[in-house]
């Protein structure tokens, strides 16, 4: 019986493990400005510039409020977990020319 519980716990832990995907902000650019991730992925934006940037969902003329983070200076990070499929555009509120997109796709079992 213990073996069955252990196997179930290990399986649940594996299924519940959420991947993460990095996006660097460097020289006023989102590096991997276009990213495709499975549902449940946590995207981590890291500021490598010495100035403040933001990660704001939507477009400069129409922020949509889905997520927003401020990255005050070099070394700052912002995380957001994507739990629904779809395409999420984002930009820097301070530098409108900085834009990116996250495409969230269904998770397929059996991926390695």
Secondary structure, DSSP 8 states (H G I E B T S, - for coil): -HHHHHHHHHHHHHHH---EEEEEEETTEEETSEEEEETTEEEEEEE-SSS-EEEEEEETTEEEEEEEEEE-STT-EEEEEE-S-EEEEEE-SS-TT-EEEEEEE---TT--
